[in-house]
Amino acid sequence: MLGLGILSQYAVTLDFPRRKMYLRRGLRFGAPDRRDLSGLHLLLVNRQVVIDSVDVDSEAERRGLKAADNVPGTAEWLFTIRERLSQPSPDLVIVCQREGRIEITALELSDDGTDRTER
């Protein structure tokens, strides 16, 4: 299984009849594969971005984000959202919909491995 971090480095051609995939170096070839700093795992379900799961003891869990929350966006936004979640940010705002209500949460994303909630 290949993720978007790897595939985004290539121009991909799919040959369905022969069941083959061809990869050619793309503009992002060699770019580091960033890791998510939020603890969110997102999926595209019926053309909507949905939180599939939240890592235990992650920034997203501490801020109250939950599996099944809908995040406004489309398939085109999913890669952009994942990119933003992998960059340090003192106040990344996440807007989601839960049971018909709009929830707004600010995440503190740090790549130094420290827990900012204890500072």
Jmol script that loads the backbone (N, CA, C; Angstrom):
load data "model"
ATOM      1  N   MET A   1       0.845  -1.165   0.000  1.00  0.00           N
ATOM      2  CA  MET A   1       0.000   0.000   0.000  1.00  0.00           C
ATOM      3  C   MET A   1       0.897   1.237   0.000  1.00  0.00           C
ATOM      4  N   LEU A   2       0.633   2.144  -0.925  1.00  0.00           N
ATOM      5  CA  LEU A   2       1.393   3.382  -1.032  1.00  0.00           C
ATOM      6  C   LEU A   2       0.524   4.547  -0.609  1.00  0.00           C
ATOM      7  N   GLY A   3       1.078   5.449   0.188  1.00  0.00           N
ATOM      8  CA  GLY A   3       0.328   6.612   0.631  1.00  0.00           C
ATOM      9  C   GLY A   3       0.548   7.797  -0.286  1.00  0.00           C
ATOM     10  N   LEU A   4      -0.212   8.862  -0.024  1.00  0.00           N
ATOM     11  CA  LEU A   4      -0.103  10.073  -0.835  1.00  0.00           C
ATOM     12  C   LEU A   4       1.272  10.708  -0.729  1.00  0.00           C
ATOM     13  N   GLY A   5       1.926  10.565   0.424  1.00  0.00           N
ATOM     14  CA  GLY A   5       3.256  11.145   0.581  1.00  0.00           C
ATOM     15  C   GLY A   5       4.242  10.605  -0.429  1.00  0.00           C
ATOM     16  N   ILE A   6       4.165   9.318  -0.725  1.00  0.00           N
ATOM     17  CA  ILE A   6       5.043   8.697  -1.719  1.00  0.00           C
ATOM     18  C   ILE A   6       4.543   8.987  -3.126  1.00  0.00           C
ATOM     19  N   LEU A   7       3.254   8.735  -3.375  1.00  0.00           N
ATOM     20  CA  LEU A   7       2.715   8.912  -4.722  1.00  0.00           C
ATOM     21  C   LEU A   7       2.816  10.348  -5.210  1.00  0.00           C
ATOM     22  N   SER A   8       2.772  11.316  -4.302  1.00  0.00           N
ATOM     23  CA  SER A   8       2.837  12.714  -4.722  1.00  0.00           C
ATOM     24  C   SER A   8       4.195  13.077  -5.309  1.00  0.00           C
ATOM     25  N   GLN A   9       5.176  12.223  -5.161  1.00  0.00           N
ATOM     26  CA  GLN A   9       6.502  12.478  -5.710  1.00  0.00           C
ATOM     27  C   GLN A   9       6.628  12.033  -7.167  1.00  0.00           C
ATOM     28  N   TYR A  10       5.596  11.397  -7.682  1.00  0.00           N
ATOM     29  CA  TYR A  10       5.659  10.813  -9.023  1.00  0.00           C
ATOM     30  C   TYR A  10       4.486  11.254  -9.893  1.00  0.00           C
ATOM     31  N   ALA A  11       4.716  11.186 -11.215  1.00  0.00           N
ATOM     32  CA  ALA A  11       3.621  11.248 -12.180  1.00  0.00           C
ATOM     33  C   ALA A  11       3.201   9.792 -12.359  1.00  0.00           C
ATOM     34  N   VAL A  12       1.947   9.487 -12.086  1.00  0.00           N
ATOM     35  CA  VAL A  12       1.462   8.111 -12.058  1.00  0.00           C
ATOM     36  C   VAL A  12       0.606   7.837 -13.289  1.00  0.00           C
ATOM     37  N   THR A  13       0.893   6.727 -13.955  1.00  0.00           N
ATOM     38  CA  THR A  13       0.066   6.257 -15.063  1.00  0.00           C
ATOM     39  C   THR A  13      -0.425   4.870 -14.704  1.00  0.00           C
ATOM     40  N   LEU A  14      -1.743   4.694 -14.749  1.00  0.00           N
ATOM     41  CA  LEU A  14      -2.335   3.393 -14.441  1.00  0.00           C
ATOM     42  C   LEU A  14      -2.771   2.715 -15.727  1.00  0.00           C
ATOM     43  N   ASP A  15      -2.330   1.482 -15.906  1.00  0.00           N
ATOM     44  CA  ASP A  15      -2.717   0.661 -17.059  1.00  0.00           C
ATOM     45  C   ASP A  15      -3.641  -0.429 -16.521  1.00  0.00           C
ATOM     46  N   PHE A  16      -4.944  -0.149 -16.513  1.00  0.00           N
ATOM     47  CA  PHE A  16      -5.907  -1.067 -15.915  1.00  0.00           C
ATOM     48  C   PHE A  16      -5.992  -2.407 -16.629  1.00  0.00           C
ATOM     49  N   PRO A  17      -6.027  -2.458 -17.973  1.00  0.00           N
ATOM     50  CA  PRO A  17      -6.125  -3.767 -18.626  1.00  0.00           C
ATOM     51  C   PRO A  17      -4.957  -4.698 -18.277  1.00  0.00           C
ATOM     52  N   ARG A  18      -3.761  -4.141 -18.150  1.00  0.00           N
ATOM     53  CA  ARG A  18      -2.580  -4.969 -17.840  1.00  0.00           C
ATOM     54  C   ARG A  18      -2.290  -5.030 -16.342  1.00  0.00           C
ATOM     55  N   ARG A  19      -3.106  -4.308 -15.554  1.00  0.00           N
ATOM     56  CA  ARG A  19      -2.947  -4.277 -14.098  1.00  0.00           C
ATOM     57  C   ARG A  19      -1.543  -3.831 -13.687  1.00  0.00           C
ATOM     58  N   LYS A  20      -1.098  -2.712 -14.282  1.00  0.00           N
ATOM     59  CA  LYS A  20       0.228  -2.169 -13.986  1.00  0.00           C
ATOM     60  C   LYS A  20       0.129  -0.692 -13.653  1.00  0.00           C
ATOM     61  N   MET A  21       1.105  -0.234 -12.884  1.00  0.00           N
ATOM     62  CA  MET A  21       1.227   1.167 -12.556  1.00  0.00           C
ATOM     63  C   MET A  21       2.633   1.602 -12.943  1.00  0.00           C
ATOM     64  N   TYR A  22       2.719   2.719 -13.655  1.00  0.00           N
ATOM     65  CA  TYR A  22       4.008   3.255 -14.085  1.00  0.00           C
ATOM     66  C   TYR A  22       4.265   4.552 -13.334  1.00  0.00           C
ATOM     67  N   LEU A  23       5.473   4.686 -12.808  1.00  0.00           N
ATOM     68  CA  LEU A  23       5.851   5.867 -12.049  1.00  0.00           C
ATOM     69  C   LEU A  23       6.989   6.588 -12.752  1.00  0.00           C
ATOM     70  N   ARG A  24       6.835   7.912 -12.895  1.00  0.00           N
ATOM     71  CA  ARG A  24       7.889   8.748 -13.456  1.00  0.00           C
ATOM     72  C   ARG A  24       8.141   9.862 -12.447  1.00  0.00           C
ATOM     73  N   ARG A  25       9.382  10.194 -12.205  1.00  0.00           N
ATOM     74  CA  ARG A  25       9.708  11.232 -11.228  1.00  0.00           C
ATOM     75  C   ARG A  25       8.917  12.499 -11.522  1.00  0.00           C
ATOM     76  N   GLY A  26       8.272  13.031 -10.467  1.00  0.00           N
ATOM     77  CA  GLY A  26       7.479  14.243 -10.608  1.00  0.00           C
ATOM     78  C   GLY A  26       8.187  15.444 -10.016  1.00  0.00           C
ATOM     79  N   LEU A  27       7.489  16.559  -9.952  1.00  0.00           N
ATOM     80  CA  LEU A  27       8.070  17.800  -9.438  1.00  0.00           C
ATOM     81  C   LEU A  27       8.439  17.705  -7.963  1.00  0.00           C
ATOM     82  N   ARG A  28       7.735  16.875  -7.219  1.00  0.00           N
ATOM     83  CA  ARG A  28       8.005  16.721  -5.783  1.00  0.00           C
ATOM     84  C   ARG A  28       8.959  15.566  -5.486  1.00  0.00           C
ATOM     85  N   PHE A  29       9.575  14.985  -6.510  1.00  0.00           N
ATOM     86  CA  PHE A  29      10.453  13.831  -6.279  1.00  0.00           C
ATOM     87  C   PHE A  29      11.578  14.217  -5.323  1.00  0.00           C
ATOM     88  N   GLY A  30      11.778  13.382  -4.318  1.00  0.00           N
ATOM     89  CA  GLY A  30      12.832  13.616  -3.343  1.00  0.00           C
ATOM     90  C   GLY A  30      12.396  14.456  -2.154  1.00  0.00           C
ATOM     91  N   ALA A  31      11.188  15.012  -2.213  1.00  0.00           N
ATOM     92  CA  ALA A  31      10.690  15.795  -1.072  1.00  0.00           C
ATOM     93  C   ALA A  31      10.488  14.846   0.109  1.00  0.00           C
ATOM     94  N   PRO A  32      10.807  15.286   1.302  1.00  0.00           N
ATOM     95  CA  PRO A  32      10.643  14.396   2.451  1.00  0.00           C
ATOM     96  C   PRO A  32       9.170  14.058   2.694  1.00  0.00           C
ATOM     97  N   ASP A  33       8.934  12.837   3.114  1.00  0.00           N
ATOM     98  CA  ASP A  33       7.584  12.412   3.467  1.00  0.00           C
ATOM     99  C   ASP A  33       7.342  12.888   4.894  1.00  0.00           C
ATOM    100  N   ARG A  34       6.487  13.871   5.054  1.00  0.00           N
ATOM    101  CA  ARG A  34       6.252  14.457   6.366  1.00  0.00           C
ATOM    102  C   ARG A  34       5.325  13.578   7.188  1.00  0.00           C
ATOM    103  N   ARG A  35       5.512  13.605   8.489  1.00  0.00           N
ATOM    104  CA  ARG A  35       4.629  12.833   9.354  1.00  0.00           C
ATOM    105  C   ARG A  35       3.578  13.753   9.950  1.00  0.00           C
ATOM    106  N   ASP A  36       2.432  13.196  10.183  1.00  0.00           N
ATOM    107  CA  ASP A  36       1.328  13.948  10.760  1.00  0.00           C
ATOM    108  C   ASP A  36       1.666  14.319  12.196  1.00  0.00           C
ATOM    109  N   LEU A  37       1.405  15.561  12.570  1.00  0.00           N
ATOM    110  CA  LEU A  37       1.692  16.040  13.914  1.00  0.00           C
ATOM    111  C   LEU A  37       0.442  16.138  14.781  1.00  0.00           C
ATOM    112  N   SER A  38      -0.731  15.866  14.202  1.00  0.00           N
ATOM    113  CA  SER A  38      -1.990  16.090  14.913  1.00  0.00           C
ATOM    114  C   SER A  38      -2.562  14.856  15.591  1.00  0.00           C
ATOM    115  N   GLY A  39      -2.307  13.678  15.025  1.00  0.00           N
ATOM    116  CA  GLY A  39      -2.938  12.461  15.521  1.00  0.00           C
ATOM    117  C   GLY A  39      -4.234  12.133  14.800  1.00  0.00           C
ATOM    118  N   LEU A  40      -4.557  12.902  13.757  1.00  0.00           N
ATOM    119  CA  LEU A  40      -5.774  12.659  12.983  1.00  0.00           C
ATOM    120  C   LEU A  40      -5.501  11.711  11.820  1.00  0.00           C
ATOM    121  N   HIS A  41      -6.452  10.827  11.563  1.00  0.00           N
ATOM    122  CA  HIS A  41      -6.405   9.956  10.390  1.00  0.00           C
ATOM    123  C   HIS A  41      -7.663  10.250   9.593  1.00  0.00           C
ATOM    124  N   LEU A  42      -7.473  10.796   8.393  1.00  0.00           N
ATOM    125  CA  LEU A  42      -8.588  11.274   7.576  1.00  0.00           C
ATOM    126  C   LEU A  42      -8.856  10.342   6.409  1.00  0.00           C
ATOM    127  N   LEU A  43     -10.133  10.261   6.042  1.00  0.00           N
ATOM    128  CA  LEU A  43     -10.553   9.479   4.885  1.00  0.00           C
ATOM    129  C   LEU A  43     -11.498  10.317   4.045  1.00  0.00           C
ATOM    130  N   LEU A  44     -11.628   9.925   2.797  1.00  0.00           N
ATOM    131  CA  LEU A  44     -12.620  10.523   1.924  1.00  0.00           C
ATOM    132  C   LEU A  44     -13.782   9.547   1.840  1.00  0.00           C
ATOM    133  N   VAL A  45     -14.963   9.943   2.339  1.00  0.00           N
ATOM    134  CA  VAL A  45     -16.144   9.089   2.356  1.00  0.00           C
ATOM    135  C   VAL A  45     -17.271   9.848   1.657  1.00  0.00           C
ATOM    136  N   ASN A  46     -17.772   9.267   0.583  1.00  0.00           N
ATOM    137  CA  ASN A  46     -18.845   9.924  -0.182  1.00  0.00           C
ATOM    138  C   ASN A  46     -18.502  11.372  -0.509  1.00  0.00           C
ATOM    139  N   ARG A  47     -17.268  11.579  -0.955  1.00  0.00           N
ATOM    140  CA  ARG A  47     -16.774  12.893  -1.370  1.00  0.00           C
ATOM    141  C   ARG A  47     -16.674  13.903  -0.236  1.00  0.00           C
ATOM    142  N   GLN A  48     -16.657  13.428   0.998  1.00  0.00           N
ATOM    143  CA  GLN A  48     -16.465  14.309   2.144  1.00  0.00           C
ATOM    144  C   GLN A  48     -15.280  13.811   2.968  1.00  0.00           C
ATOM    145  N   VAL A  49     -14.525  14.749   3.529  1.00  0.00           N
ATOM    146  CA  VAL A  49     -13.401  14.405   4.387  1.00  0.00           C
ATOM    147  C   VAL A  49     -13.953  14.105   5.776  1.00  0.00           C
ATOM    148  N   VAL A  50     -13.605  12.911   6.294  1.00  0.00           N
ATOM    149  CA  VAL A  50     -14.106  12.450   7.584  1.00  0.00           C
ATOM    150  C   VAL A  50     -12.923  12.004   8.439  1.00  0.00           C
ATOM    151  N   ILE A  51     -12.990  12.285   9.741  1.00  0.00           N
ATOM    152  CA  ILE A  51     -11.968  11.779  10.660  1.00  0.00           C
ATOM    153  C   ILE A  51     -12.263  10.301  10.884  1.00  0.00           C
ATOM    154  N   ASP A  52     -11.342   9.442  10.453  1.00  0.00           N
ATOM    155  CA  ASP A  52     -11.502   7.994  10.600  1.00  0.00           C
ATOM    156  C   ASP A  52     -11.159   7.561  12.020  1.00  0.00           C
ATOM    157  N   SER A  53     -10.058   8.097  12.542  1.00  0.00           N
ATOM    158  CA  SER A  53      -9.662   7.777  13.913  1.00  0.00           C
ATOM    159  C   SER A  53      -8.749   8.880  14.438  1.00  0.00           C
ATOM    160  N   VAL A  54      -8.578   8.879  15.749  1.00  0.00           N
ATOM    161  CA  VAL A  54      -7.734   9.863  16.428  1.00  0.00           C
ATOM    162  C   VAL A  54      -6.774   9.089  17.325  1.00  0.00           C
ATOM    163  N   ASP A  55      -5.477   9.372  17.204  1.00  0.00           N
ATOM    164  CA  ASP A  55      -4.484   8.685  18.032  1.00  0.00           C
ATOM    165  C   ASP A  55      -4.674   9.019  19.507  1.00  0.00           C
ATOM    166  N   VAL A  56      -4.480   8.015  20.352  1.00  0.00           N
ATOM    167  CA  VAL A  56      -4.558   8.201  21.798  1.00  0.00           C
ATOM    168  C   VAL A  56      -3.434   9.144  22.235  1.00  0.00           C
ATOM    169  N   ASP A  57      -3.750  10.055  23.133  1.00  0.00           N
ATOM    170  CA  ASP A  57      -2.801  11.008  23.705  1.00  0.00           C
ATOM    171  C   ASP A  57      -2.176  11.930  22.654  1.00  0.00           C
ATOM    172  N   SER A  58      -2.908  12.203  21.588  1.00  0.00           N
ATOM    173  CA  SER A  58      -2.432  13.119  20.547  1.00  0.00           C
ATOM    174  C   SER A  58      -3.019  14.500  20.781  1.00  0.00           C
ATOM    175  N   GLU A  59      -2.509  15.481  20.074  1.00  0.00           N
ATOM    176  CA  GLU A  59      -3.037  16.843  20.164  1.00  0.00           C
ATOM    177  C   GLU A  59      -4.519  16.862  19.765  1.00  0.00           C
ATOM    178  N   ALA A  60      -4.884  16.114  18.739  1.00  0.00           N
ATOM    179  CA  ALA A  60      -6.285  16.078  18.302  1.00  0.00           C
ATOM    180  C   ALA A  60      -7.197  15.499  19.389  1.00  0.00           C
ATOM    181  N   GLU A  61      -6.746  14.450  20.072  1.00  0.00           N
ATOM    182  CA  GLU A  61      -7.555  13.871  21.144  1.00  0.00           C
ATOM    183  C   GLU A  61      -7.691  14.855  22.310  1.00  0.00           C
ATOM    184  N   ARG A  62      -6.588  15.488  22.681  1.00  0.00           N
ATOM    185  CA  ARG A  62      -6.627  16.453  23.785  1.00  0.00           C
ATOM    186  C   ARG A  62      -7.569  17.617  23.484  1.00  0.00           C
ATOM    187  N   ARG A  63      -7.726  17.965  22.235  1.00  0.00           N
ATOM    188  CA  ARG A  63      -8.597  19.083  21.840  1.00  0.00           C
ATOM    189  C   ARG A  63     -10.031  18.646  21.539  1.00  0.00           C
ATOM    190  N   GLY A  64     -10.324  17.343  21.710  1.00  0.00           N
ATOM    191  CA  GLY A  64     -11.704  16.876  21.612  1.00  0.00           C
ATOM    192  C   GLY A  64     -12.184  16.441  20.246  1.00  0.00           C
ATOM    193  N   LEU A  65     -11.291  16.331  19.260  1.00  0.00           N
ATOM    194  CA  LEU A  65     -11.720  15.849  17.948  1.00  0.00           C
ATOM    195  C   LEU A  65     -12.005  14.352  18.034  1.00  0.00           C
ATOM    196  N   LYS A  66     -13.008  13.899  17.293  1.00  0.00           N
ATOM    197  CA  LYS A  66     -13.456  12.511  17.408  1.00  0.00           C
ATOM    198  C   LYS A  66     -13.629  11.870  16.036  1.00  0.00           C
ATOM    199  N   ALA A  67     -13.528  10.533  16.025  1.00  0.00           N
ATOM    200  CA  ALA A  67     -13.806   9.781  14.808  1.00  0.00           C
ATOM    201  C   ALA A  67     -15.233  10.084  14.377  1.00  0.00           C
ATOM    202  N   ALA A  68     -15.448  10.142  13.090  1.00  0.00           N
ATOM    203  CA  ALA A  68     -16.737  10.411  12.436  1.00  0.00           C
ATOM    204  C   ALA A  68     -17.049  11.895  12.329  1.00  0.00           C
ATOM    205  N   ASP A  69     -16.218  12.790  12.894  1.00  0.00           N
ATOM    206  CA  ASP A  69     -16.410  14.222  12.660  1.00  0.00           C
ATOM    207  C   ASP A  69     -16.156  14.489  11.177  1.00  0.00           C
ATOM    208  N   ASN A  70     -16.985  15.322  10.559  1.00  0.00           N
ATOM    209  CA  ASN A  70     -16.789  15.721   9.166  1.00  0.00           C
ATOM    210  C   ASN A  70     -15.979  17.000   9.120  1.00  0.00           C
ATOM    211  N   VAL A  71     -15.003  17.029   8.238  1.00  0.00           N
ATOM    212  CA  VAL A  71     -14.177  18.215   8.041  1.00  0.00           C
ATOM    213  C   VAL A  71     -14.563  18.798   6.687  1.00  0.00           C
ATOM    214  N   PRO A  72     -15.010  20.066   6.640  1.00  0.00           N
ATOM    215  CA  PRO A  72     -15.386  20.630   5.343  1.00  0.00           C
ATOM    216  C   PRO A  72     -14.234  20.515   4.351  1.00  0.00           C
ATOM    217  N   GLY A  73     -14.515  20.001   3.208  1.00  0.00           N
ATOM    218  CA  GLY A  73     -13.502  19.847   2.177  1.00  0.00           C
ATOM    219  C   GLY A  73     -13.911  18.774   1.194  1.00  0.00           C
ATOM    220  N   THR A  74     -13.130  18.635   0.161  1.00  0.00           N
ATOM    221  CA  THR A  74     -13.410  17.665  -0.893  1.00  0.00           C
ATOM    222  C   THR A  74     -12.146  16.864  -1.149  1.00  0.00           C
ATOM    223  N   ALA A  75     -12.211  15.982  -2.132  1.00  0.00           N
ATOM    224  CA  ALA A  75     -11.050  15.158  -2.481  1.00  0.00           C
ATOM    225  C   ALA A  75      -9.832  16.026  -2.789  1.00  0.00           C
ATOM    226  N   GLU A  76     -10.059  17.164  -3.435  1.00  0.00           N
ATOM    227  CA  GLU A  76      -8.950  18.052  -3.778  1.00  0.00           C
ATOM    228  C   GLU A  76      -8.301  18.632  -2.523  1.00  0.00           C
ATOM    229  N   TRP A  77      -9.074  18.776  -1.460  1.00  0.00           N
ATOM    230  CA  TRP A  77      -8.574  19.361  -0.223  1.00  0.00           C
ATOM    231  C   TRP A  77      -7.826  18.360   0.654  1.00  0.00           C
ATOM    232  N   LEU A  78      -8.088  17.075   0.486  1.00  0.00           N
ATOM    233  CA  LEU A  78      -7.534  16.073   1.398  1.00  0.00           C
ATOM    234  C   LEU A  78      -6.013  16.140   1.458  1.00  0.00           C
ATOM    235  N   PHE A  79      -5.355  16.220   0.321  1.00  0.00           N
ATOM    236  CA  PHE A  79      -3.893  16.289   0.309  1.00  0.00           C
ATOM    237  C   PHE A  79      -3.417  17.576   0.991  1.00  0.00           C
ATOM    238  N   THR A  80      -4.094  18.684   0.728  1.00  0.00           N
ATOM    239  CA  THR A  80      -3.725  19.963   1.334  1.00  0.00           C
ATOM    240  C   THR A  80      -3.900  19.924   2.853  1.00  0.00           C
ATOM    241  N   ILE A  81      -4.998  19.335   3.308  1.00  0.00           N
ATOM    242  CA  ILE A  81      -5.236  19.214   4.745  1.00  0.00           C
ATOM    243  C   ILE A  81      -4.125  18.388   5.389  1.00  0.00           C
ATOM    244  N   ARG A  82      -3.768  17.274   4.763  1.00  0.00           N
ATOM    245  CA  ARG A  82      -2.701  16.424   5.317  1.00  0.00           C
ATOM    246  C   ARG A  82      -1.371  17.158   5.349  1.00  0.00           C
ATOM    247  N   GLU A  83      -1.096  17.953   4.329  1.00  0.00           N
ATOM    248  CA  GLU A  83       0.139  18.741   4.320  1.00  0.00           C
ATOM    249  C   GLU A  83       0.160  19.730   5.491  1.00  0.00           C
ATOM    250  N   ARG A  84      -0.959  20.410   5.734  1.00  0.00           N
ATOM    251  CA  ARG A  84      -1.031  21.380   6.840  1.00  0.00           C
ATOM    252  C   ARG A  84      -0.862  20.700   8.192  1.00  0.00           C
ATOM    253  N   LEU A  85      -1.385  19.469   8.334  1.00  0.00           N
ATOM    254  CA  LEU A  85      -1.284  18.742   9.597  1.00  0.00           C
ATOM    255  C   LEU A  85       0.124  18.210   9.855  1.00  0.00           C
ATOM    256  N   SER A  86       1.008  18.324   8.869  1.00  0.00           N
ATOM    257  CA  SER A  86       2.372  17.835   9.052  1.00  0.00           C
ATOM    258  C   SER A  86       3.371  18.980   9.233  1.00  0.00           C
ATOM    259  N   GLN A  87       2.870  20.209   9.356  1.00  0.00           N
ATOM    260  CA  GLN A  87       3.739  21.364   9.547  1.00  0.00           C
ATOM    261  C   GLN A  87       3.498  21.975  10.929  1.00  0.00           C
ATOM    262  N   PRO A  88       4.564  22.333  11.637  1.00  0.00           N
ATOM    263  CA  PRO A  88       4.382  22.956  12.942  1.00  0.00           C
ATOM    264  C   PRO A  88       3.534  24.224  12.822  1.00  0.00           C
ATOM    265  N   SER A  89       2.643  24.412  13.780  1.00  0.00           N
ATOM    266  CA  SER A  89       1.773  25.583  13.789  1.00  0.00           C
ATOM    267  C   SER A  89       1.299  25.818  15.222  1.00  0.00           C
ATOM    268  N   PRO A  90       1.392  27.057  15.710  1.00  0.00           N
ATOM    269  CA  PRO A  90       0.939  27.321  17.079  1.00  0.00           C
ATOM    270  C   PRO A  90      -0.582  27.356  17.212  1.00  0.00           C
ATOM    271  N   ASP A  91      -1.294  27.529  16.103  1.00  0.00           N
ATOM    272  CA  ASP A  91      -2.750  27.668  16.206  1.00  0.00           C
ATOM    273  C   ASP A  91      -3.448  27.310  14.886  1.00  0.00           C
ATOM    274  N   LEU A  92      -3.354  26.072  14.493  1.00  0.00           N
ATOM    275  CA  LEU A  92      -4.023  25.609  13.283  1.00  0.00           C
ATOM    276  C   LEU A  92      -5.497  25.359  13.609  1.00  0.00           C
ATOM    277  N   VAL A  93      -6.387  26.102  12.972  1.00  0.00           N
ATOM    278  CA  VAL A  93      -7.814  26.003  13.253  1.00  0.00           C
ATOM    279  C   VAL A  93      -8.429  24.883  12.413  1.00  0.00           C
ATOM    280  N   ILE A  94      -9.157  23.993  13.086  1.00  0.00           N
ATOM    281  CA  ILE A  94      -9.884  22.903  12.443  1.00  0.00           C
ATOM    282  C   ILE A  94     -11.369  23.159  12.667  1.00  0.00           C
ATOM    283  N   VAL A  95     -12.122  23.195  11.586  1.00  0.00           N
ATOM    284  CA  VAL A  95     -13.573  23.340  11.659  1.00  0.00           C
ATOM    285  C   VAL A  95     -14.162  21.998  11.253  1.00  0.00           C
ATOM    286  N   CYS A  96     -15.045  21.454  12.086  1.00  0.00           N
ATOM    287  CA  CYS A  96     -15.671  20.179  11.748  1.00  0.00           C
ATOM    288  C   CYS A  96     -17.140  20.209  12.133  1.00  0.00           C
ATOM    289  N   GLN A  97     -17.848  19.235  11.620  1.00  0.00           N
ATOM    290  CA  GLN A  97     -19.265  19.116  11.918  1.00  0.00           C
ATOM    291  C   GLN A  97     -19.486  17.814  12.667  1.00  0.00           C
ATOM    292  N   ARG A  98     -20.167  17.914  13.823  1.00  0.00           N
ATOM    293  CA  ARG A  98     -20.455  16.749  14.653  1.00  0.00           C
ATOM    294  C   ARG A  98     -21.927  16.791  15.030  1.00  0.00           C
ATOM    295  N   GLU A  99     -22.648  15.761  14.614  1.00  0.00           N
ATOM    296  CA  GLU A  99     -24.074  15.646  14.940  1.00  0.00           C
ATOM    297  C   GLU A  99     -24.834  16.926  14.621  1.00  0.00           C
ATOM    298  N   GLY A 100     -24.537  17.518  13.462  1.00  0.00           N
ATOM    299  CA  GLY A 100     -25.246  18.709  13.018  1.00  0.00           C
ATOM    300  C   GLY A 100     -24.742  20.019  13.576  1.00  0.00           C
ATOM    301  N   ARG A 101     -23.792  19.978  14.520  1.00  0.00           N
ATOM    302  CA  ARG A 101     -23.228  21.194  15.108  1.00  0.00           C
ATOM    303  C   ARG A 101     -21.855  21.473  14.503  1.00  0.00           C
ATOM    304  N   ILE A 102     -21.523  22.742  14.384  1.00  0.00           N
ATOM    305  CA  ILE A 102     -20.198  23.147  13.929  1.00  0.00           C
ATOM    306  C   ILE A 102     -19.290  23.251  15.145  1.00  0.00           C
ATOM    307  N   GLU A 103     -18.145  22.594  15.092  1.00  0.00           N
ATOM    308  CA  GLU A 103     -17.139  22.634  16.171  1.00  0.00           C
ATOM    309  C   GLU A 103     -15.884  23.307  15.610  1.00  0.00           C
ATOM    310  N   ILE A 104     -15.311  24.237  16.344  1.00  0.00           N
ATOM    311  CA  ILE A 104     -14.079  24.910  15.939  1.00  0.00           C
ATOM    312  C   ILE A 104     -13.026  24.628  16.998  1.00  0.00           C
ATOM    313  N   THR A 105     -11.892  24.119  16.550  1.00  0.00           N
ATOM    314  CA  THR A 105     -10.821  23.721  17.462  1.00  0.00           C
ATOM    315  C   THR A 105      -9.491  24.244  16.939  1.00  0.00           C
ATOM    316  N   ALA A 106      -8.646  24.737  17.814  1.00  0.00           N
ATOM    317  CA  ALA A 106      -7.298  25.166  17.440  1.00  0.00           C
ATOM    318  C   ALA A 106      -6.305  24.128  17.946  1.00  0.00           C
ATOM    319  N   LEU A 107      -5.447  23.649  17.054  1.00  0.00           N
ATOM    320  CA  LEU A 107      -4.414  22.676  17.413  1.00  0.00           C
ATOM    321  C   LEU A 107      -3.063  23.368  17.481  1.00  0.00           C
ATOM    322  N   GLU A 108      -2.248  22.955  18.445  1.00  0.00           N
ATOM    323  CA  GLU A 108      -0.855  23.395  18.511  1.00  0.00           C
ATOM    324  C   GLU A 108      -0.006  22.245  18.007  1.00  0.00           C
ATOM    325  N   LEU A 109       0.510  22.387  16.797  1.00  0.00           N
ATOM    326  CA  LEU A 109       1.291  21.310  16.197  1.00  0.00           C
ATOM    327  C   LEU A 109       2.777  21.600  16.341  1.00  0.00           C
ATOM    328  N   SER A 110       3.468  20.676  16.967  1.00  0.00           N
ATOM    329  CA  SER A 110       4.898  20.819  17.223  1.00  0.00           C
ATOM    330  C   SER A 110       5.624  19.598  16.680  1.00  0.00           C
ATOM    331  N   ASP A 111       6.781  19.818  16.063  1.00  0.00           N
ATOM    332  CA  ASP A 111       7.548  18.670  15.566  1.00  0.00           C
ATOM    333  C   ASP A 111       8.735  18.331  16.459  1.00  0.00           C
ATOM    334  N   ASP A 112       8.805  18.943  17.650  1.00  0.00           N
ATOM    335  CA  ASP A 112       9.931  18.665  18.539  1.00  0.00           C
ATOM    336  C   ASP A 112       9.642  17.548  19.534  1.00  0.00           C
ATOM    337  N   GLY A 113       8.455  16.942  19.432  1.00  0.00           N
ATOM    338  CA  GLY A 113       8.124  15.809  20.286  1.00  0.00           C
ATOM    339  C   GLY A 113       7.657  16.181  21.672  1.00  0.00           C
ATOM    340  N   THR A 114       7.519  17.479  21.959  1.00  0.00           N
ATOM    341  CA  THR A 114       7.077  17.864  23.288  1.00  0.00           C
ATOM    342  C   THR A 114       5.568  17.992  23.336  1.00  0.00           C
ATOM    343  N   ASP A 115       5.029  17.848  24.500  1.00  0.00           N
ATOM    344  CA  ASP A 115       3.596  17.989  24.730  1.00  0.00           C
ATOM    345  C   ASP A 115       3.338  19.425  25.139  1.00  0.00           C
ATOM    346  N   ARG A 116       2.772  20.228  24.264  1.00  0.00           N
ATOM    347  CA  ARG A 116       2.570  21.653  24.540  1.00  0.00           C
ATOM    348  C   ARG A 116       1.504  21.902  25.592  1.00  0.00           C
ATOM    349  N   THR A 117       0.669  20.915  25.894  1.00  0.00           N
ATOM    350  CA  THR A 117      -0.380  21.139  26.886  1.00  0.00           C
ATOM    351  C   THR A 117       0.201  21.201  28.299  1.00  0.00           C
ATOM    352  N   GLU A 118       1.439  20.741  28.496  1.00  0.00           N
ATOM    353  CA  GLU A 118       2.062  20.751  29.818  1.00  0.00           C
ATOM    354  C   GLU A 118       2.920  21.979  30.032  1.00  0.00           C
ATOM    355  N   ARG A 119       3.039  22.848  29.043  1.00  0.00           N
ATOM    356  CA  ARG A 119       3.890  24.035  29.174  1.00  0.00           C
ATOM    357  C   ARG A 119       3.200  25.119  29.944  1.00  0.00           C
TER     358      ARG A 119
END
end "model"
wireframe off; spacefill off
backbone 0.3
color backbone group
